């Protein structure tokens, strides 16, 4: 996925200025596709050059002007094609899982600290996303209301429903991460209690035998 489809998603609600796109981005699609402002504005200009957006100047302040972006028919077609096209999954890059897998070389207390941070981080996401779900269900969410205001009332349930579905998926993933981290803390303690004293002094230069040599005794 590229940033442009996240921006198209925002602009399918109604025409917006670059500032409003950026504001809406960070409070909605930015939860599933992070990008800084330094990427948003240049991408809007590229999308206009590619014919996906068009813009017009509108007054800003007493003398200034700013661009109001809207999606073209080509942009709508491209967005729909993207929605309906399967994507390639990325291979996992999980630093905490990598550290956990080789913690026999480290201080287990360091792992416990990182697991606590992992739990706190994902619990904060669960709190944030659960509040978003509540706002979507009550239709009090500001971004949703902006989109509903530009849509037919008969479409409101569908518009809100799919967004609720997406956030429930995010909550489910974060909940699974919290569950794993809590279990990992317990398992780490058991491993250290049973095996820790046997490997705590290992060094890079220590003579190690192969598993075949161990089995031969």
CORRA-V405890 format. One record per residue. N is the residue number from 1. RES is the residue in one small letter. NEAR is the number of other ideal C-beta (glycine too) atoms within 12 Angstrom. Layout:
# CORRA-V405890
n=N res=RES near=NEAR
n=N res=RES near=NEAR
This chain:
# CORRA-V405890
n=1 res=x near=22
n=2 res=x near=20
n=3 res=x near=28
n=4 res=x near=35
n=5 res=x near=30
n=6 res=x near=31
n=7 res=x near=43
n=8 res=x near=37
n=9 res=x near=36
n=10 res=x near=42
n=11 res=x near=41
n=12 res=x near=34
n=13 res=x near=31
n=14 res=x near=22
n=15 res=x near=25
n=16 res=x near=34
n=17 res=x near=28
n=18 res=x near=30
n=19 res=x near=20
n=20 res=x near=30
n=21 res=x near=45
n=22 res=x near=30
n=23 res=x near=20
n=24 res=x near=32
n=25 res=x near=36
n=26 res=x near=23
n=27 res=x near=21
n=28 res=x near=35
n=29 res=x near=32
n=30 res=x near=26
n=31 res=x near=28
n=32 res=x near=22
n=33 res=x near=25
n=34 res=x near=15
n=35 res=x near=27
n=36 res=x near=15
n=37 res=x near=19
n=38 res=x near=10
n=39 res=x near=23
n=40 res=x near=34
n=41 res=x near=24
n=42 res=x near=19
n=43 res=x near=32
n=44 res=x near=39
n=45 res=x near=20
n=46 res=x near=19
n=47 res=x near=35
n=48 res=x near=27
n=49 res=x near=15
n=50 res=x near=19
n=51 res=x near=18
n=52 res=x near=32
n=53 res=x near=35
n=54 res=x near=23
n=55 res=x near=27
n=56 res=x near=15
n=57 res=x near=13
n=58 res=x near=19
n=59 res=x near=13
n=60 res=x near=15
n=61 res=x near=8
n=62 res=x near=6
n=63 res=x near=7
n=64 res=x near=11
n=65 res=x near=14
n=66 res=x near=22
n=67 res=x near=26
n=68 res=x near=25
n=69 res=x near=39
n=70 res=x near=29
n=71 res=x near=34
n=72 res=x near=23
n=73 res=x near=14
n=74 res=x near=18
n=75 res=x near=31
n=76 res=x near=22
n=77 res=x near=16
n=78 res=x near=26
n=79 res=x near=28
n=80 res=x near=17
n=81 res=x near=15
n=82 res=x near=22
n=83 res=x near=17
n=84 res=x near=10
n=85 res=x near=12
n=86 res=x near=9
n=87 res=x near=11
n=88 res=x near=7
n=89 res=x near=7
n=90 res=x near=8
n=91 res=x near=6
n=92 res=x near=9
n=93 res=x near=8
n=94 res=x near=14
n=95 res=x near=14
n=96 res=x near=27
n=97 res=x near=19
n=98 res=x near=15
n=99 res=x near=24
n=100 res=x near=27
n=101 res=x near=15
n=102 res=x near=16
n=103 res=x near=30
n=104 res=x near=20
n=105 res=x near=19
n=106 res=x near=22
n=107 res=x near=16
n=108 res=x near=29
n=109 res=x near=17
n=110 res=x near=18
n=111 res=x near=32
n=112 res=x near=27
n=113 res=x near=20
n=114 res=x near=26
n=115 res=x near=32
n=116 res=x near=21
n=117 res=x near=21
n=118 res=x near=31
n=119 res=x near=27
n=120 res=x near=19
n=121 res=x near=19
n=122 res=x near=28
n=123 res=x near=22
n=124 res=x near=17
n=125 res=x near=26
n=126 res=x near=26
n=127 res=x near=19
n=128 res=x near=21
n=129 res=x near=30
n=130 res=x near=22
n=131 res=x near=20
n=132 res=x near=31
n=133 res=x near=29
n=134 res=x near=20
n=135 res=x near=23
n=136 res=x near=31
n=137 res=x near=21
n=138 res=x near=14
n=139 res=x near=25
n=140 res=x near=16
n=141 res=x near=26
n=142 res=x near=19
n=143 res=x near=33
n=144 res=x near=32
n=145 res=x near=22
n=146 res=x near=25
n=147 res=x near=30
n=148 res=x near=25
n=149 res=x near=17
n=150 res=x near=22
n=151 res=x near=20
n=152 res=x near=12
n=153 res=x near=13
n=154 res=x near=9
n=155 res=x near=17
n=156 res=x near=21
n=157 res=x near=18
n=158 res=x near=16
n=159 res=x near=29
n=160 res=x near=29
n=161 res=x near=18
n=162 res=x near=19
n=163 res=x near=32
n=164 res=x near=26
n=165 res=x near=17
n=166 res=x near=24
n=167 res=x near=32
n=168 res=x near=22
n=169 res=x near=18
n=170 res=x near=26
n=171 res=x near=27
n=172 res=x near=20
n=173 res=x near=20
n=174 res=x near=28
n=175 res=x near=22
n=176 res=x near=19
n=177 res=x near=28
n=178 res=x near=27
n=179 res=x near=20
n=180 res=x near=23
n=181 res=x near=30
n=182 res=x near=22
n=183 res=x near=18
n=184 res=x near=28
n=185 res=x near=27
n=186 res=x near=16
n=187 res=x near=21
n=188 res=x near=32
n=189 res=x near=19
n=190 res=x near=14
n=191 res=x near=22
n=192 res=x near=23
n=193 res=x near=13
n=194 res=x near=12
n=195 res=x near=17
n=196 res=x near=21
n=197 res=x near=12
n=198 res=x near=12
n=199 res=x near=19
n=200 res=x near=18
n=201 res=x near=11
n=202 res=x near=18
n=203 res=x near=10
n=204 res=x near=7
n=205 res=x near=7
n=206 res=x near=11
n=207 res=x near=9
n=208 res=x near=12
n=209 res=x near=11
n=210 res=x near=9
n=211 res=x near=8
n=212 res=x near=8
n=213 res=x near=10
n=214 res=x near=9
n=215 res=x near=8
n=216 res=x near=8
n=217 res=x near=6
